[in-house]
Amino acid sequence: ISNKLLSPHPRSVVSRSEFKMASSPAVLRASRLYPWSLKSWAQLLGSPPMKQVGRIIRVPARMAATLILEPAGRCCWDEPVRIAVSGLAPEQPVKPGPFPGIVDMFGTGGGLLEYRASLLAGKGFAVMALAFYNYEDLPKTMDILHLEYFEEAVNYLLSHPEVKGPGVGLLGISKGGELCLSMASFLKGITAAVIINGSVANVGGTLHYKGETLPPVGVNRNRIKVTKDGYADIVDILNSPLEGPDQKSFIPVERAESTFLFLVGQDDHNWKSEFYANEACKRLQAHGRRKPQIICYAGAGHYIEPPYFPLCPASLHVLVGSPVIFGGEPRAHAMAQVDAWKQLQTFFHKHLGQEGTIPAKL
């Protein structure tokens, strides 16, 4: 049980403010400030991830910004929801419903992340942030996952009076995107799915559903490269799901009846996202399914977040056990996040049957 109540917020507008920054605390050797995000893109490279070096960089800059706080109301359901599935946090828009429903999932970091669901709720969707491991009483690892857990979440969302049927949408990044592909392939009630840098093969553990099993794709750690800064580059670590016994790990996307949008960072160093999106497209079309939409972003890395989130160029990888690079050039990645956010909203509004959005600036 993890439903959270967000209190009503009055609309507050500060038309114009000035920020004078004589200095900026730097983490990971910050040396530049990019105005489009108002973020110090300190994490670029040079020191191990998450290590604060305590260095201060003087930035003689004067910046003007407009601050708008929206929406003016609730974005969560009032009452806690008690169901058998744990690891849920449903977010509801403030406009009268029913709303298109979306299940939102992240990757191998585990836990429950709600920020993207909250932002989408302000755009006219009822969004369920779904944890699938390493949260409260959920499994601590991804060694074995059962799709029945995800099926119960979908069925709960479909049964809610504030959710507009007949189907729901799926949104996932990285491992979450891969799980969205599996859900769309095996489960009923899925109308549309957005896959952000996901794999077309089952990764990291065994997936079970009603007597069927998807084994994980093989891993060859000898393919790990080490950058000059000491980070692991794991883009080639996974075996091809098109060859040998690893073909059994290929998610049977041809079973899916939903519409797909693949958002791909072409500088993704976590795995070969563009290759996976293209292979999913080939498999779908070979079986007479609708051709998915694939949008590729040159210079974008693995973690394509909502707009103005800072680039995550490297971090500790749970499955690898060491810091790895995720790719991405700051300017290109930032612009990709802005466009991807618009694209996924347009896609969901089109295919889940509710045009238009609630006014908001993010």
N, C-alpha and C positions, 0 to 999 in steps of 0.2 A: 504494500500500500504506500503510494508515494505521491498522492495528489496534493497539490499546493494551491492555496488561495492567495491570489494577488489582489490587494486592496484597491478600491477605486482611486484614481489619480486625477486631480483637477488639471485641466489644460493650462499649461504655463508657457508663455512665449517671451523670450528675451530677444528683442529684434536685432540687436547688434552688440557684441562685446569685443573688447580687445584683450589679448593675452600677451604680456611682455615676458619673454623667456630669456633671462640673463644666463641661465644655465640649465642643463638637462641631465639628471642622473642617468648614467649610461650602464646598461647591462650588456655583457657580451661585446664590448668594444664598439659602442655606438659611435657613428661618425657622421650620420646624415639624418636629416629630418625631411620626410616627404609630405608636402602640403596636402595631397589629396586624401590622406588618411589621418592627418594630425597625429601620426604615430612615429616614434623613434624606431626606425627599422634596425634595431641594434643586433638582432639575432643573426645577421647575415653569415658570417663564418669567422673562425679565428680562435674561438675558445670552446671548450666542451659545453653542450647544452645545459641550461638551467644553473650555470655557475656564475654567481655575481662577482665581478672583479673589483667593484668599488671605485671604478674610475669615473671622473667627472669631465664631461665635455662641455666647453663653453659654446653656446649657440647664440650669437647676436642676431636675434630675429624678433619681429613684431608681427603678430598675426591677428586677423579679424575673422570672426565666425558668427554664424547665426545659430541660436539654440532654440529648438522647438521640441517640446515634450508632448508626445501623443502615444497612445490614444487616451481619450477622456473616459475611462470606464474600466470594467472588469475584463480580464482576458483568461479567467479560469472558471470552472464550474464551482458553484457555491459549496456544495456538500462533498465530503470525501466519498470516493467510490471504492466499495469493498467487493472485490472479485477475486477469483482464484489466482489470476495472473498478477504477479508482483512486478514492480519495476515500471509502473506507468505514471505518466503525468499528463492528463488531458488538458489542452489549452483551447479555450473557446473565444471567438470574436465577441465584440461588444454590440454588434448590430443584430437585430432580431433574426433568428434562424428559421428553418434548419440550414446547416452549412455543409459544404463539401468536406468530407473527412479525410485525414491524412495520418498515416503512421510514419513517424520520423525516427531514424536510427543512425547511430554513429559507428565507430570502428573498434579496433582492438584495444583501445584504451579502457573500455568497459565503463561501468557506472551509468548514471543517468544524467544526461545533458539536456537542458530544457530551453536554452536561449533561442535556438532556431525555431522551435515550436512556438515560443512566445511571439517572436517576430512575425511568423506566418499567421498566427491568430489575428494579428492586427491587419491582415490582408484579406480577411473574410473566410478563413478556414477553421475547422475544428480539428486540432492537431494533437495526436497522442505521442508524446516522447516515450519511446520504449527502450528500456534497458534489457539486455539479454545475458549478461554475465557480470560477475564481480560487483554485485549490488545487493545489499541486505541478504535475503535468503536464497538468492540465485546462485548457480554454480560459480565457483571461484576461477574456473578456467573455461576455455572453449573446446576442450578435448572432445566433448560429446554435446551436441545440441539436438533438440527435438522440435520439429516444425509445429507440432501440436500446440506448443507454447505460443508461437506467433499466430497460429490460427485462432486461438482463443482471444487474443488481442484484437484481431480483425473482426471477429464475430461480435465482440463487445461493442466496438465502435459502430458497426453497422446497426446494432440493436438500439443504440441511444437515440431518443426522440429528437435531439438537436442535430443529428447527423443526417444529411441528405443522401439517400441511396441513388441507384441500387448498388453501387460499388464504392470502394474507397481508393485513395491514392497511396502510394508508397514513396518515401524519400529516404535515400541512404547514401552515405559516403564511405568509401573504402570497404571494409568488411561489412558495414551496414548496407552498402550498395549491392554487394554480392548476395547478402541475405534477402534483399528485396527481389533480386532475380529468382532466387529459390522460392520465395513466397508466391511470386506471380506465376511460377511454373507449376507449383503443386496445389496451391490453395484456390478456393473459389472466392468471389466477391472483390477481386482486384480489377479496377478499371484502368488505372494509369500508374506508371512508375517512373520516377526520375532516379537515374543511377549516376552518382558523381564519382568518377574514378574507381569504379568497381571491377571485380574480377568475374569472368565468365566460368571460372572453375571454383569448386569448393576448396577453401584454404584454411589450414590451421587446425582442423579437427573433423570428426565424422558427423555427418548430418543424417538424422533419421526421420522418416515419416511413414507411418502405417505399413510397416514391413519393407519399405524401400530404404536403401542406404546409399549415400554419396560419400565415398572416401575422400580424404584430402589429397590434393595434387602433391606430387613429390617435390622435395626440396634438395638442392645440391649446394651446400655451404661453400664448396670449393669455388663457386662462381662469385663469391663476395669480393668486391674490390674495395680498396682503402684509398680514400682521397689524400691529398697532400696535407690536409688539416687533421687527419686521423679519424674521419668519419667512415662508416661502412656504406658502400653503395650496393644495394641489394636488388637492383632492377632486374638482374638476370638470374636470381636465385631459384625461382620456381621453374619446374619442368613445364614443357608445353602440354596443354591438355588435348592436343591433337595427335599425340604420338603414344604408342605402346599402352601399358596399363593405366597411364594417367588419363586416357580418354574417358575412363569411368568417373572421373571427377568433374567432367564437363556438365554444367547444369542444363537439364533438358528444357531449354527456353522455348522449344517448338511446341510445348504443351500450353504455354501461356496464351491467354485470350485478351490480355491487356495491351495497352499502347505504351511504348517506351520512349523516353528521352535520355540519351547518354550525354553527359557533360564531361569533357575530357581535357585534362591538362597535358599538353604535348611534351612538357619537361618533367613529367611525373617520374620520380626515381624510386618510388615504393614498389611499383610493378608496371607491367606494360598495358596501361589502361586503354590506349588507342587500339592496340592489337585486340584486346578483349572485346571492346565495343564493336569492332569490325567483324570479329568472329561470331558474336551474337547476332549481328545483322545478317550475316551469311546463312546461319542456321535457321533463323526465322523465315527468311525469304525462300530458302530451299524447301520449307514445309508449307508454303503458301500463306504464311502469316503476314500481317501488315509490316511494311518496312519501317523500322524505328528511325527516329530523328537523332542524328549524331552531330553535336557541336564541339569542335576542337578549338582549343585556345593555345596559340603559340606562346611559349615562355611561361605558361602557368604550371605550377607544381601540383603536388598531391592533394593538399588540404585546401580545396576551394570552399571558402566559408562565405557567410553573408558579407555584404559590402563593408569596407573599411576595417575589417578584422586584419591584424598584422599577419604578414607572411610567416609561416612556420617552415623554415628551410631545413631544420634538422631537429631530431628529438630522440629520446630513448624509445626503442621499439620493443614492445612486450614479447613478441615471438622470437626476435633475434637476440635480445638480451644485451644490446649495446646501442650506442647512438648511431643513427643512420641519417642520411640526407634524403629529403623529400622533394627537392627540386624547386624550381620557380625563380624567375627574375622579378624583383620587387614591383617595378612599374607594370609590366605585362600581367603579373599575377593580380595586382590590385584592380586593373581594368577588367580582367576576366571575372572577378568576383562580382563586380557591378552588373555586368551583362548576364552572367549565369543566374543571378537572383531574379532579374526580370524575366528571363526565359522560363525558369521553372514555374513562376507564378502564372505566366500566360498559358503554359502547358496545362497546369492543373485547372485553371478556370475554364479552359476550353473543353477538356475531357471529363471533368467532374460536374459540368453543367451549371456553373454560376458565373456569368460574366461580370466584370467590374470588380473594383477593390475598395476597401475602406481607406479614406485619405490617411496617408502617413508619409513620413520623409525617409524612412529606411526600408 
